């Protein structure tokens, strides 16, 4: 059974560019502390301030996409986070142009696709 409330939280995270950047960096590095996430967010997104990073980390935890490891005190991707990151990267690979912030879905999305193994 799908929990609609939890699904809405995951969609909210996927729709935010800065949260996607945090997910990708944790996925690449394997595990990161809060200060490492904050420094990386400053470099990639260009915003200053830990309150915005704290807001994003809190919502990533609420959506159960990242969890805090008790031993190392580092954030790691949960199973939901790994699968969502996989969906995001696959979507970005096949899309030429897309607007993730287009809530009404009246924008344009163009896909690049190939037909493999088909004989005419």
KAFEN-V939887 format. One record per helix or strand. SS is the DSSP state (H for helix, E for strand). FROM is the first residue (numbers start at 1). TO is the last residue. If there is no record, write none. Layout:
SS_FROM_TO ; SS_FROM_TO
This chain:
H_4_15 ; H_17_29 ; E_32_32 ; H_34_45 ; H_50_62 ; E_66_68 ; E_75_77 ; H_79_94 ; E_95_97 ; E_110_111
